[in-house]
Amino acid sequence: MSKQVLNTFAVISDGFDIKDKIKLVLFTAGLKLSTYIILKINPESLDEKYRFEQLLKQNKILFSASREKSYEEITDIKKNEIIWELKGTWIGYDLFKDKKTKELFKKYKRLIRHRQIKKADLLAGKLYHYPSCCIKHYLKETNKFIRKNYTCYEYYKRFHDTERKFPFIFHTPCSLKCKATAKLNRLYSNAIKKYAPEILKKYSKKDSFKSQIIIDEESDILENTKTIWPEKNGYEYSVILKKPHNKKHYLYAYLTKKFYERGTILSAKITQQYDYADIKTKKIDRIIPDLMHIRKLPLMGRKY
């Protein structure tokens, strides 16, 4: 069976987020030795687990699957409560090019379990096809290095700039001038255009709208419960749409040089494209005191 059938599945699947669709297409195109994707099972995608695993087996793709876990989404915001409800389950899939790659992944998990983090990160770079210069830079970035080389605003701005300049990569580049990262971004973009143009069209489409956003948690790097930046020149917040857009209360990362109290409601214009959102705020509407999340589950993630 042709792997194009897997690409078609990625296009029509309701269970994969857009970035997971992209990773699956890049893997089937032979551009990644290994990849990790999440399949969500909900009323719209009840049969997708069986169909996806059958396609993997028919194409003789080695994989391992996590056990099913439940996930939640924000369904409403009432007064000071952000309400989450169970929406379905999710399964994490590790896909491997061959047996050698699968063995490397097992070694990677052993290194993580034994807290040999630097060795694990080096191996992860090989598994997921990250440039060596970017891996070396990532390994240098201890709290001490970050504090010495970046202000708070500079540190978070580079992530925002990366999302805009390299929307098809899955690592943090050593710099915005990284030639290896630029080459990968072009390679991946061209592959998506060739093998799944429908995904490229959806991913690159701009969606602009006006909405109120709620300031939630602030991003930070802590050392002994204290921020590594005693004096901050900027802030990155997690913000939530007060009213749903496309039936979803989206969460975004918002970088600003202004300090806002948690629960602040801002009028904003939002432009979504690729995997980021440009947010331009106008004014403070009001502040919600004692903002809280009402949820039953921990955040989605993986353990080794």
Beta strands, then each sheet from edge to edge (+ up, - down):
strand 1: 34-41
strand 2: 62-65
strand 3: 69-78
strand 4: 81-96
strand 5: 207-218
strand 6: 222-223
strand 7: 226-227
strand 8: 235-241
strand 9: 251-256
strand 10: 264-273
strand 11: 276-287
strand 12: 292-294
sheet 1: 1+ 4- 2+
sheet 2: 1+ 4- 3+
sheet 3: 1+ 4- 12-
sheet 4: 9+ 8- 5+ 10- 11+
sheet 5: 6+ 7-
end
